[in-house]
Amino acid sequence: MTDSLYDHIIDAETRAFIERTESFYSGDTATMTIAEQRATYDAMCRDFHQGRPAGITVKDRPLAGRPARHYTCAQAADADTSAARIIYFHGGGFVVGSLDSHDDVCAEICARSRLDVIAIGYRLAPEHRHPAMFDDCVAATRALLDAAGGPFILCGDSAGGNLAAATAHALRQDAAFSRRIIGQILIYPSLGRDTASGSFVAHANAPMLTRADMQYYLQLRLEDPLTSNDPAVYPLDDSDFSGLPPTVVITAECDP
């Protein structure tokens, strides 16, 4: 990475991470086949995999017809949060990523929070266009709420943050479900459609992820361009934000 624009923003540790990531990609992602993109992304994630912390038990079992992975920590959480569970949706532009790509991420969240984490595998574009991935996340969340007592926290990174937010918007209409979703944690989520202002302009050509990359993945996700507001694609399209759970949004400074 040689872009001097980011020399004063990115520290040495982050720069090394970026260079290690970029070493897996020989060119523009958009020029690769979908199979090549997934193979490259999976190889990168395997290289970065840190292993699971001690004391984490993992079980794979389907949920609402989709693969799911349940992480449990041997150390119980504090009494006031011990009943909560985290539902996690992985990132990957709705095109790449899986339970395996974010395995150590979910295991680390489980270990640090000492809360159960249930990671959901959803259908990917372009084989499955919107609303397939959204439907999967809503269905899996409903199934968990039906099957288990106690509250849940929705969580996801990037595309997964989008899906977590969209799921919260969808389920708040149902009081039986919404009162048990006590929070959401959105990690550098994609939430809105405006790509002509703010960070989309300032960081249009940022390292690792560009505005063109995001537009490319959106085209793969949607069968046709949206002609009206759809909060299931862009949660910020909604005109009513009442009834949503307390939310933590974590941004990445150099993201578009």
QUISUL-V958583 format. One record per pair of residues at least 24 apart in sequence whose C-alpha atoms are under 7 Angstrom apart, sorted by sequence separation. I is the first residue (numbers start at 1). GAP is how many residues later the second one is. If there is no record, write none. Layout:
I|GAP / I|GAP
This chain:
161|25 / 137|26 / 161|26 / 161|27 / 162|27 / 152|28 / 153|28 / 161|28 / 162|28 / 86|29 / 88|29 / 95|29 / 134|29 / 138|29 / 151|29 / 152|29 / 153|29 / 154|29 / 155|29 / 156|29 / 157|29 / 158|29 / 161|29 / 162|29 / 85|30 / 86|30 / 87|30 / 88|30 / 89|30 / 94|30 / 95|30 / 137|30 / 150|30 / 151|30 / 152|30 / 153|30 / 154|30 / 155|30 / 156|30 / 157|30 / 158|30 / 159|30 / 84|31 / 85|31 / 86|31 / 87|31 / 88|31 / 89|31 / 94|31 / 95|31 / 151|31 / 153|31 / 154|31 / 155|31 / 156|31 / 157|31 / 158|31 / 159|31 / 85|32 / 86|32 / 87|32 / 88|32 / 145|32 / 157|32 / 158|32 / 82|33 / 71|36 / 73|37 / 77|37 / 72|38 / 73|38 / 76|38 / 77|38 / 71|39 / 75|39 / 73|41 / 193|41 / 73|42 / 192|42 / 72|43 / 73|43 / 191|43 / 192|43 / 72|44 / 191|44 / 192|44 / 71|45 / 72|45 / 191|45 / 192|45 / 211|45 / 71|46 / 209|46 / 210|46 / 70|47 / 71|47 / 70|48 / 206|48 / 69|49 / 70|49 / 206|49 / 68|50 / 69|50 / 206|50 / 56|51 / 68|51 / 69|51 / 203|51 / 52|52 / 68|52 / 203|52 / 204|52 / 51|53 / 67|53 / 68|53 / 203|53 / 50|54 / 53|54 / 67|54 / 41|55 / 49|55 / 52|55 / 53|55 / 56|55 / 66|55 / 45|56 / 52|56 / 66|56 / 199|56 / 200|56 / 199|57 / 38|58 / 53|58 / 42|59 / 184|61 / 183|62 / 184|62 / 185|62 / 186|62 / 187|62 / 188|62 / 182|63 / 183|63 / 184|63 / 185|63 / 186|63 / 187|63 / 188|63 / 181|64 / 182|64 / 183|64 / 184|64 / 185|64 / 186|64 / 187|64 / 188|64 / 87|65 / 91|65 / 94|65 / 166|65 / 84|66 / 85|66 / 86|66 / 87|66 / 88|66 / 89|66 / 90|66 / 91|66 / 93|66 / 166|66 / 83|67 / 84|67 / 85|67 / 86|67 / 87|67 / 88|67 / 89|67 / 90|67 / 91|67 / 92|67 / 83|68 / 84|68 / 85|68 / 86|68 / 87|68 / 88|68 / 91|68 / 86|69 / 91|69 / 166|69 / 90|70 / 165|70 / 89|71 / 172|71 / 172|72 / 64|75 / 89|75 / 169|75 / 64|76 / 168|76 / 63|77 / 64|79 / 130|91 / 129|92 / 130|92 / 129|93 / 126|94 / 129|94 / 125|95 / 126|95 / 125|96 / 134|98 / 93|124 / 94|127 / 22|186 / 18|190
